[in-house]
Amino acid sequence: MTSNDPGLETLADARSSTTGLPRTLCAALPETPPGRQVRIQGWVHRRRELAALTFLVVRDRSGLAQVVVKDPAVQVPSEETTVDVVGTLTADPSAPGGVEVTAPTIRSLTEPAATPPVELWRPALNTSLPTLLDHAPVAWRHPAQRARWELAAATLRGFRATLDGLGFTEVQTPKFVASATESGANVFEVDYFGRPAYLAQSPQFYKQQLVGVFERVYEVGPVFRAEPHDTVRHLAEYVSLDVELGFVEDHRDVLAVLREVVAGMVAGIHTYAGPAVERLGATVPEVSEEIPVLHFSEALRLVGAPEDEPDLAPEHERALGAWAREEHGSDFLAVEGYPMRKRPFYTHPEPGDERWSNSFDLLFRGLELVTGGQRLHRISDYEAAIRARGEDPAAYAAYLQSFRHGMPPHGGFAIGLERWVARLVEAANIREVTLFPRDLNRLTP
Amino acid sequence: MTSNDPGLETLADARSSTTGLPRTLCAALPETPPGRQVRIQGWVHRRRELAALTFLVVRDRSGLAQVVVKDPAVQVPSEETTVDVVGTLTADPSAPGGVEVTAPTIRSLTEPAATPPVELWRPALNTSLPTLLDHAPVAWRHPAQRARWELAAATLRGFRATLDGLGFTEVQTPKFVASATESGANVFEVDYFGRPAYLAQSPQFYKQQLVGVFERVYEVGPVFRAEPHDTVRHLAEYVSLDVELGFVEDHRDVLAVLREVVAGMVAGIHTYAGPAVERLGATVPEVSEEIPVLHFSEALRLVGAPEDEPDLAPEHERALGAWAREEHGSDFLAVEGYPMRKRPFYTHPEPGDERWSNSFDLLFRGLELVTGGQRLHRISDYEAAIRARGEDPAAYAAYLQSFRHGMPPHGGFAIGLERWVARLVEAANIREVTLFPRDLNRLTP
């Protein structure tokens, strides 16, 4: 993992020994004085038997360590077997990290592991997507695959740290909702004690209600979409990073917070996942002080699309991404002002021209990463918007309580975690960066 | 909120003004020089009209501020209306915090708010549980109610910081699972693209598989239980704080990490929710260096229960809680060695006496807060345990992949967030501390 793993000497590690010799993590061996007896624990990453000796590479959460076995009486377990190794730390400039463990005693912690379905010891994980997904619990052990999730985990740390620093409160909202209305199209239905309930497509309604309580809230959690299409960028369940804040002037205040959040995610990656970035050769973006903003109508003109086009097609987004890079040197571009008719009913219109909305998408390298904007905040506007859809505001009674009893102008956004990581590492399919993806066809492993 | 709110001067706040005067949070007013023009924004918490003047208390995320209106021409909006107030900051020793805003210009940000269903301005929220729950979006605005969730949010920060510091990796695992088997009894069934799927009762199987990848993992997320009973301590959906770690000697290593985690949760509360603790008069526990541990058989003897009792009844737990306080001065007591027949099939038995298990419960003030223990790690043990239940290991194929391909001795635990907060604030019903509770009868708001 990371060389600055803060858990290099910890609790359970210190006790995990029957002989009293504490465990040393692999990454800490180069800083340990040679000549010492050391104990390492991990998986047999690679076993290479030569005529006179056997090389054993042990993998633990911190990295790899080389063990040299010269005694032919010492049994070297099969790859992926978990082992406890005690031996002498020996300097060897040709070994990775300049040290290796010699004259080892090797104890297997289980029966021998079966041959893994993918070759984990090879530098690159060359396997088809179906094999990768069918064998996810094992395939994720590959250091290059694992590094992808390390980017995700570091992103979450950076996301939360930024928002904690800006006075946001973390919330956890229910995933069971009472009506499909609340959640939009493509919802999953649940048998809820004999009656129907639905799985939340987003925490949208709840995060708004909680702006009424905390002003500034965020949530990290699963959202559920019964996407009937099998595409490389959709999942039936994904991790949504949701933010909502009150007392804004308009969506530009929301964009300003989004800029800080994305910068914080990037900072989190640099701080906590530097080695993962290096291993993957990922190009982590720089986030400029101000993210360039383009109005939707302007964006259409720029890509040569008809001016009554209601949305941006993927090829338009790609063209805009290229434009932002060329004109502004930016990996990010915010497009604001999407047509009202394509946005959800709670969207705040653009003052002065109600064809457009105070909403935005953030494109990251030409791919939609974030959707957000200002929401309506007056109860009368909600009632009118719901009636304009031919619906009865009474169907939204629980949601509308907050607006009836006083809400500030507010807005927010949602970031798809897997989409972010996929774009960072240029994965062709979002499933490659999802721990255990769920889609139209896949429910296991 | 907290007086050490790190977001006292932030982004959107600084811009949220048409006149250019930036917003000041209420909690920052006492440190602002009197005589200045200030802008505050928030909800009308209380409006008190006297003969010659009107007192207006404004509530924002940081706290309350008093505004004095002497000009009879100034309209003071109804309670809970959101407002933008510009006036002169004036020292007044009799005002809360020693300052108040005088000669204000008050701008309502919406139409007047309807009278709230609960009296939010009263120091205590005296309302029945059904009213509280039916009007949750508004009731949570009450500073005392809101303080309860502040304890939860601070707990999450402390939980994650502790585990990040110990080399754990955050994971996000799927909530859709393929079989009810995987999830245990009382599962919710979902219509998953025309076939049945189930909602995960816990991330147990996934966190174990990810120990195979990251060694040490944690997850904070919703879990779903179709609890057919309507009790004060069960919910259909709650927030589970899950931890799992590899390369342990036995469950005592897991308990050592649990001790650190609980201490970190307590530290989080002190650091981030001091004012909430004070407002609630909550007694935050101290966590001793070692949490006292009692064997299950010992615990039965202590409470005078028959020695073949398979579990601890709530009154036993209460008695043990009292005993731990009296004998050890501790709010926490770990009971280890629960009978194997009452624990899930993946539980590791006690070496030498397989009636008992290497599992534990952590009681907090006499209430079960955490369940955990060591798990099996050998594929042969899993196959035997599954067959002993009369089941076919093939039904667990996805899960068993990890064990077939090498897993370390490992264990973990799960903490129920709402149960923790309920016990901290001595809430009679877990629903009082859950933002939007879901149970047998309740799906809204």
Chai-1 contact restraints between the chains, C-beta under 6 A:
chainA,res_idxA,chainB,res_idxB,connection_type,confidence,min_distance_angstrom,max_distance_angstrom,comment,restraint_id
A,D5,B,G167,contact,1.0,0.0,6.0,A-B,restraint_1
A,P6,B,G165,contact,1.0,0.0,6.0,A-B,restraint_2
A,G7,B,L166,contact,1.0,0.0,6.0,A-B,restraint_3
A,G7,B,G167,contact,1.0,0.0,6.0,A-B,restraint_4
A,T10,B,L166,contact,1.0,0.0,6.0,A-B,restraint_5
A,L11,B,A256,contact,1.0,0.0,6.0,A-B,restraint_6
A,L11,B,V257,contact,1.0,0.0,6.0,A-B,restraint_7
A,A12,B,V248,contact,1.0,0.0,6.0,A-B,restraint_8
A,A12,B,D253,contact,1.0,0.0,6.0,A-B,restraint_9
A,R15,B,D253,contact,1.0,0.0,6.0,A-B,restraint_10
A,S16,B,F247,contact,1.0,0.0,6.0,A-B,restraint_11
A,S16,B,E249,contact,1.0,0.0,6.0,A-B,restraint_12
A,Q41,B,F247,contact,1.0,0.0,6.0,A-B,restraint_13
A,W43,B,G406,contact,1.0,0.0,6.0,A-B,restraint_14
A,R61,B,F214,contact,1.0,0.0,6.0,A-B,restraint_15
A,R61,B,E215,contact,1.0,0.0,6.0,A-B,restraint_16
A,E80,B,H405,contact,1.0,0.0,6.0,A-B,restraint_17
A,E80,B,G406,contact,1.0,0.0,6.0,A-B,restraint_18
A,T81,B,G406,contact,1.0,0.0,6.0,A-B,restraint_19
A,T82,B,G406,contact,1.0,0.0,6.0,A-B,restraint_20
A,T82,B,P408,contact,1.0,0.0,6.0,A-B,restraint_21
A,L109,B,P408,contact,1.0,0.0,6.0,A-B,restraint_22
A,T110,B,H377,contact,1.0,0.0,6.0,A-B,restraint_23
A,T110,B,R378,contact,1.0,0.0,6.0,A-B,restraint_24
A,A113,B,H405,contact,1.0,0.0,6.0,A-B,restraint_25
A,A113,B,G406,contact,1.0,0.0,6.0,A-B,restraint_26
A,A114,B,R404,contact,1.0,0.0,6.0,A-B,restraint_27
A,A114,B,H405,contact,1.0,0.0,6.0,A-B,restraint_28
A,P116,B,H405,contact,1.0,0.0,6.0,A-B,restraint_29
A,P137,B,Q209,contact,1.0,0.0,6.0,A-B,restraint_30
A,P137,B,Q401,contact,1.0,0.0,6.0,A-B,restraint_31
A,P137,B,S402,contact,1.0,0.0,6.0,A-B,restraint_32
A,V138,B,Q401,contact,1.0,0.0,6.0,A-B,restraint_33
A,V138,B,H405,contact,1.0,0.0,6.0,A-B,restraint_34
A,W140,B,V213,contact,1.0,0.0,6.0,A-B,restraint_35
A,R141,B,V213,contact,1.0,0.0,6.0,A-B,restraint_36
A,R146,B,V213,contact,1.0,0.0,6.0,A-B,restraint_37
A,A153,B,T169,contact,1.0,0.0,6.0,A-B,restraint_38
A,A153,B,E170,contact,1.0,0.0,6.0,A-B,restraint_39
A,L156,B,E170,contact,1.0,0.0,6.0,A-B,restraint_40
A,G165,B,P6,contact,1.0,0.0,6.0,A-B,restraint_41
A,L166,B,G7,contact,1.0,0.0,6.0,A-B,restraint_42
A,L166,B,T10,contact,1.0,0.0,6.0,A-B,restraint_43
A,G167,B,D5,contact,1.0,0.0,6.0,A-B,restraint_44
A,G167,B,G7,contact,1.0,0.0,6.0,A-B,restraint_45
A,T169,B,A153,contact,1.0,0.0,6.0,A-B,restraint_46
A,E170,B,A153,contact,1.0,0.0,6.0,A-B,restraint_47
A,E170,B,L156,contact,1.0,0.0,6.0,A-B,restraint_48
A,Q172,B,V239,contact,1.0,0.0,6.0,A-B,restraint_49
A,P174,B,E237,contact,1.0,0.0,6.0,A-B,restraint_50
A,P174,B,F436,contact,1.0,0.0,6.0,A-B,restraint_51
A,P174,B,R438,contact,1.0,0.0,6.0,A-B,restraint_52
A,K175,B,P222,contact,1.0,0.0,6.0,A-B,restraint_53
A,F176,B,E237,contact,1.0,0.0,6.0,A-B,restraint_54
A,F176,B,R438,contact,1.0,0.0,6.0,A-B,restraint_55
A,A178,B,L443,contact,1.0,0.0,6.0,A-B,restraint_56
A,A178,B,T444,contact,1.0,0.0,6.0,A-B,restraint_57
A,F188,B,V190,contact,1.0,0.0,6.0,A-B,restraint_58
A,E189,B,D191,contact,1.0,0.0,6.0,A-B,restraint_59
A,V190,B,F188,contact,1.0,0.0,6.0,A-B,restraint_60
A,V190,B,V190,contact,1.0,0.0,6.0,A-B,restraint_61
A,D191,B,E189,contact,1.0,0.0,6.0,A-B,restraint_62
A,F193,B,L440,contact,1.0,0.0,6.0,A-B,restraint_63
A,A197,B,L443,contact,1.0,0.0,6.0,A-B,restraint_64
A,Q209,B,P137,contact,1.0,0.0,6.0,A-B,restraint_65
A,V213,B,W140,contact,1.0,0.0,6.0,A-B,restraint_66
A,V213,B,R141,contact,1.0,0.0,6.0,A-B,restraint_67
A,V213,B,R146,contact,1.0,0.0,6.0,A-B,restraint_68
A,F214,B,R61,contact,1.0,0.0,6.0,A-B,restraint_69
A,E215,B,R61,contact,1.0,0.0,6.0,A-B,restraint_70
A,P222,B,K175,contact,1.0,0.0,6.0,A-B,restraint_71
A,E237,B,P174,contact,1.0,0.0,6.0,A-B,restraint_72
A,E237,B,F176,contact,1.0,0.0,6.0,A-B,restraint_73
A,V239,B,Q172,contact,1.0,0.0,6.0,A-B,restraint_74
A,F247,B,S16,contact,1.0,0.0,6.0,A-B,restraint_75
A,F247,B,Q41,contact,1.0,0.0,6.0,A-B,restraint_76
A,V248,B,A12,contact,1.0,0.0,6.0,A-B,restraint_77
A,E249,B,S16,contact,1.0,0.0,6.0,A-B,restraint_78
A,D253,B,A12,contact,1.0,0.0,6.0,A-B,restraint_79
A,D253,B,R15,contact,1.0,0.0,6.0,A-B,restraint_80
A,A256,B,L11,contact,1.0,0.0,6.0,A-B,restraint_81
A,V257,B,L11,contact,1.0,0.0,6.0,A-B,restraint_82
A,H377,B,T110,contact,1.0,0.0,6.0,A-B,restraint_83
A,R378,B,T110,contact,1.0,0.0,6.0,A-B,restraint_84
A,A398,B,T444,contact,1.0,0.0,6.0,A-B,restraint_85
A,A398,B,P445,contact,1.0,0.0,6.0,A-B,restraint_86
A,Q401,B,P137,contact,1.0,0.0,6.0,A-B,restraint_87
A,Q401,B,V138,contact,1.0,0.0,6.0,A-B,restraint_88
A,S402,B,P137,contact,1.0,0.0,6.0,A-B,restraint_89
A,R404,B,A114,contact,1.0,0.0,6.0,A-B,restraint_90
A,H405,B,E80,contact,1.0,0.0,6.0,A-B,restraint_91
A,H405,B,A113,contact,1.0,0.0,6.0,A-B,restraint_92
A,H405,B,A114,contact,1.0,0.0,6.0,A-B,restraint_93
A,H405,B,P116,contact,1.0,0.0,6.0,A-B,restraint_94
A,H405,B,V138,contact,1.0,0.0,6.0,A-B,restraint_95
A,G406,B,W43,contact,1.0,0.0,6.0,A-B,restraint_96
A,G406,B,E80,contact,1.0,0.0,6.0,A-B,restraint_97
A,G406,B,T81,contact,1.0,0.0,6.0,A-B,restraint_98
A,G406,B,T82,contact,1.0,0.0,6.0,A-B,restraint_99
A,G406,B,A113,contact,1.0,0.0,6.0,A-B,restraint_100
A,P408,B,T82,contact,1.0,0.0,6.0,A-B,restraint_101
A,P408,B,L109,contact,1.0,0.0,6.0,A-B,restraint_102
A,F436,B,P174,contact,1.0,0.0,6.0,A-B,restraint_103
A,R438,B,P174,contact,1.0,0.0,6.0,A-B,restraint_104
A,R438,B,F176,contact,1.0,0.0,6.0,A-B,restraint_105
A,L440,B,F193,contact,1.0,0.0,6.0,A-B,restraint_106
A,L443,B,A178,contact,1.0,0.0,6.0,A-B,restraint_107
A,L443,B,A197,contact,1.0,0.0,6.0,A-B,restraint_108
A,T444,B,A178,contact,1.0,0.0,6.0,A-B,restraint_109
A,T444,B,A398,contact,1.0,0.0,6.0,A-B,restraint_110
A,P445,B,A398,contact,1.0,0.0,6.0,A-B,restraint_111
